[in-house]
């Protein structure tokens, strides 16, 4: 069984046609537009994402947030500090490990986290207006496949 030829080669590589470049530029465009949309609430895209992530209950520590957003611990801590100063989230020592700080939304944070999806949906509707629902589904399917192909193996113990 022969190995298929590589999909990407140096002789045809052009930065403007690179998938990484196109994904990065697309993400930057969506983040900038989200920043503009969330400006009315006095938060950035990154802060809105943290509020939204905490609101799901799946994430509860700075380490969780840093890992999920691929952000370094120091940047995540600074962002959390700003959200704490704005009384949108609070830190509480973990009951099982007092060294660990759990993050929770305050009442103001809960209210603001409910507005973030509306802003994000508005941005997505604006930038994907020329796409069909089928194309969006296909794009999401391909992105999920890309992520799954690079996921670490699951632990079995």
Buried (B, 14 or more C-beta within 10 A) or exposed (E): EEEEEEEEEEEEEEEEEEEEEEEEEEEEEBBEBBBEBBEEBEBBBBBBBBBBBBBEEEBBBBEBBBEBBEBEEEEBBEBBEBBBEBEBBBEEEEEEEEEBBBBEBBEEBBEBBEBBEEBBEEBBEEEBEEEEEEEEEEEEEEEEEEEEEEEEEEEEE
